[in-house]
Amino acid sequence: MPGSPGPAAVTRPARPADLPHLLRWERDCIRTAEPAAAAANLALRVECLDRALVLEADGEPGGSMMWTPTDTGTARTARTARRR
């Protein structure tokens, strides 16, 4: 129906139960961008779980944002989204 509000969305801290979603969302990107470092990148996602947020719509995870450490001490952000 036009003009109807969409699903209720919230951003929350990631939990260990979110790891399957986070790793699945990142897998294709990691394999394409840095295939030689795939294992290290997946391990980094697990290590940085406490720096991740999950976007949830109607109780279903739909995307994420993660801050990861870099060699210079600054942070970079990785974002993923679920495709429907």
For each residue, the residues with C-beta under 8 A, 3 or more apart:
1: 4
2:
3:
4: 1
5:
6: 9 57
7: 57 58
8: 57 58
9: 6 55 56 57 62
10: 55 56
11: 53 54 55 56 65
12: 53 54 56
13: 50 52 53 54
14: 18 22 49 50 52 53 54 64 66
15: 18 54
16: 19 49
17: 20
18: 14 15 21 22 49 52 54 61 64
19: 16 22 23 45 46 49
20: 17 23 24
21: 18 24 25 54 61 64 82
22: 14 18 19 25 26 45 49 52 54 64 66 80
23: 19 20 26 27 42 45 46
24: 20 21 27
25: 21 22 29 63 64 80 81 82
26: 22 23 29 30 41 42 45 78 80
27: 23 24 30 31 42
28: 31 32
29: 25 26 32 33 80
30: 26 27 33 34 35 37 38 41 42
31: 27 28 35 38
32: 28 29 35
33: 29 30
34: 30 37 38 41
35: 30 31 32 38
36:
37: 30 34 40 41
38: 30 31 34 35 41 42
39: 42 43
40: 37 43 44
41: 26 30 34 37 38 44 45
42: 23 26 27 30 38 39 45 46
43: 39 40 46 47
44: 40 41 47 48 68
45: 19 22 23 26 41 42 48 49 52 66
46: 19 23 42 43 49
47: 43 44
48: 44 45 51 52 66 67 68 69
49: 14 16 18 19 22 45 46 52
50: 13 14
51: 48 66 67 68
52: 13 14 18 22 45 48 49 64 65 66 67
53: 11 12 13 14 64 65 66
54: 11 12 13 14 15 18 21 22 61 63 64
55: 9 10 11 61 62 63 64 65 81
56: 9 10 11 12 59 60 61 62
57: 6 7 8 9 60 62
58: 7 8
59: 56
60: 56 57
61: 18 21 54 55 56 64 82
62: 9 55 56 57 81 82
63: 25 54 55 79 80 81 82
64: 14 18 21 22 25 52 53 54 55 61 79 80
65: 11 52 53 55 77 78 79
66: 14 22 45 48 51 52 53 77 78 79
67: 48 51 52 75 76 77
68: 44 48 51 75 76 78
69: 48 73 75
70: 73 74 75 76
71:
72:
73: 69 70
74: 70
75: 67 68 69 70
76: 67 68 70
77: 65 66 67
78: 26 65 66 68
79: 63 64 65 66
80: 22 25 26 29 63 64
81: 25 55 62 63
82: 21 25 61 62 63
83:
84:
